[in-house]
Amino acid sequence: MNGNVTGRAILCVTRLLRFAIEWLLNGLGFPGFLYDDAYVALNSNASVSAPRGPFFTVVTINGLDIYFHRLTGKIDGIGFNPRFLLASGSNSKIN
């Protein structure tokens, strides 16, 4: 039983320490980190992906590309992904 209490205490302290570090870094304006990943919700036809490039991280939500600067974390621009429009069965032509 003592090991279980100690484990919970360590977990609690670890979570508080992580929260404090995240709060400090956010307050100092550090950009967040993203992993190259993709997510598709089958029940709502929503898709999100976040590939990282050399200068920008691109977060794509249902075909809308949002470009974030890698060092500052600020939004640098937006655009549409034509591959998503074609895959979703849109009737509009893309030249």
VMD Tcl script that draws the C-alpha trace (Angstrom):
set ca {
  {0.00 0.00 0.00}
  {2.87 2.37 0.73}
  {4.20 2.01 -2.83}
  {0.82 2.96 -4.26}
  {0.66 6.16 -2.19}
  {4.23 7.05 -3.14}
  {3.45 6.43 -6.81}
  {0.40 8.68 -6.66}
  {2.40 11.42 -4.92}
  {5.10 11.26 -7.60}
  {2.45 11.40 -10.33}
  {0.80 14.41 -8.67}
  {4.10 16.27 -8.29}
  {5.06 15.43 -11.89}
  {1.76 16.82 -13.19}
  {2.10 20.00 -11.12}
  {5.68 20.48 -12.30}
  {4.66 19.95 -15.93}
  {1.79 22.41 -15.56}
  {4.13 25.02 -14.01}
  {6.68 24.63 -16.83}
  {3.97 24.86 -19.50}
  {2.50 27.94 -17.82}
  {5.95 29.59 -17.66}
  {6.83 28.83 -21.29}
  {3.41 30.05 -22.46}
  {3.83 33.25 -20.44}
  {7.25 33.82 -22.03}
  {5.74 33.40 -25.49}
  {7.46 30.17 -26.55}
  {5.78 28.42 -29.48}
  {4.24 25.01 -28.94}
  {5.44 21.75 -30.43}
  {3.47 19.52 -32.79}
  {4.09 15.98 -33.97}
  {3.60 14.92 -37.58}
  {0.21 13.31 -37.24}
  {-3.20 12.95 -38.84}
  {-6.66 12.38 -37.40}
  {-9.90 11.50 -39.18}
  {-13.24 11.42 -37.36}
  {-15.38 8.93 -39.22}
  {-18.67 10.03 -37.68}
  {-18.34 13.72 -38.59}
  {-16.20 13.72 -41.77}
  {-13.58 15.87 -40.07}
  {-9.89 15.47 -40.81}
  {-6.92 17.19 -39.20}
  {-3.26 16.79 -40.10}
  {-0.14 18.63 -39.01}
  {2.95 17.96 -41.15}
  {6.10 19.89 -40.27}
  {8.21 21.56 -42.95}
  {11.62 23.24 -42.68}
  {10.16 26.72 -42.11}
  {6.47 26.19 -41.39}
  {4.15 23.80 -39.62}
  {1.01 23.33 -41.69}
  {-2.17 22.44 -39.82}
  {-4.82 21.21 -42.28}
  {-8.43 21.12 -41.13}
  {-10.92 19.83 -43.71}
  {-8.79 21.13 -46.59}
  {-7.98 24.53 -45.06}
  {-4.20 24.89 -44.64}
  {-3.01 27.14 -41.82}
  {0.72 27.92 -41.91}
  {2.52 28.56 -38.62}
  {6.08 29.93 -38.50}
  {8.30 27.29 -36.88}
  {10.25 29.66 -34.61}
  {7.62 32.17 -33.54}
  {4.48 30.01 -33.64}
  {2.53 32.85 -35.28}
  {0.13 32.29 -38.16}
  {1.90 33.17 -41.40}
  {-0.88 32.48 -43.89}
  {-3.76 30.27 -44.96}
  {-4.72 28.45 -48.13}
  {-6.87 25.64 -49.51}
  {-5.60 22.17 -50.26}
  {-6.86 21.16 -53.73}
  {-6.22 17.46 -53.03}
  {-8.76 17.59 -50.20}
  {-11.37 19.24 -52.42}
  {-10.94 16.55 -55.07}
  {-11.04 13.73 -52.52}
  {-14.17 15.08 -50.85}
  {-16.16 14.87 -54.11}
  {-16.55 18.59 -54.70}
  {-18.22 19.42 -58.04}
  {-16.07 22.50 -58.65}
  {-13.19 22.30 -61.14}
  {-9.67 23.04 -60.04}
  {-7.28 24.26 -62.76}
}
mol new
graphics top color blue
foreach p $ca { graphics top sphere $p radius 0.5 }
foreach p [lrange $ca 0 end-1] q [lrange $ca 1 end] { graphics top cylinder $p $q radius 0.2 }
display resetview
